[in-house]
Amino acid sequence: MHIRKNTKAPLALVLALTAGIGLSACGASDSDSTGTSPAAATSSTVKTPAPAAVVQAIPGGTTAVALDADFVSALGTLGLTPGIVGTATFANGTLTFPITGGTVTLYDKESGYRPWVQGVILHEGSGFSLTAGGTTVSLSNFTVDPGKPARLFGDVSVNGKLAAPSAPLFNLNGKTLEPVTMDADGSAVLKGTRVELSEEAAGLLNKTFGTDALKANLLIGTATITVKTA
């Protein structure tokens, strides 16, 4: 597919073009997705091509994560109580974080330039916490990177003290991503991304809470990203 250059493309267009690989926290695992395959061109080997589309400022939206039942059960077994931070909400088993900004740049996939989706999606001022005894770990200020691998970064605080800024917290697996849809208000909706615990976050949480039960790639839940287009 040839993508015509349009540096002022609306967000809905960018989402539609990238739905197959899961823009906005919906990374795929194959080497032809947003990542850099062994033969792919990068900024270090070739001149950066002109972008096919650019969204300079994402106007808002939400990222909602329906928690996996096994994860919730594991929290109970470990004596960990989940909570919310800042503007996040928790209802009916789903954590919701407002999207506060971000930017996306899309390159022509056929050019061979990788990653062909670049940018960040910001969730400033929200997050969730885990508490056991007198210890509370807060994960907040999430930044989604749709590259290869697609990951979610965030600040980690222990009892209110910053312990790890911009740490890689979750891996974002788009194998079960559904096709992009549009809400009645014109927002683009992507459902089905698996949110999985990163190796780094598992190690930090295990150390803090004195356990070894939290494993890398543990399924946390399934995300629905709703991005406003205007």
Beta strands, then each sheet from edge to edge (+ up, - down):
strand 1: 53-55
strand 2: 61-67
strand 3: 81-86
strand 4: 89-91
strand 5: 94-99
strand 6: 101-106
strand 7: 117-132
strand 8: 135-145
strand 9: 151-158
strand 10: 161-173
strand 11: 181-182
strand 12: 188-197
strand 13: 219-227
sheet 1: 1+ 6- 7+ 3-
sheet 2: 1+ 6- 7+ 8- 9+ 10- 12+ 11-
sheet 3: 1+ 6- 7+ 8- 9+ 10- 12+ 13- 2+ 5- 4+
end
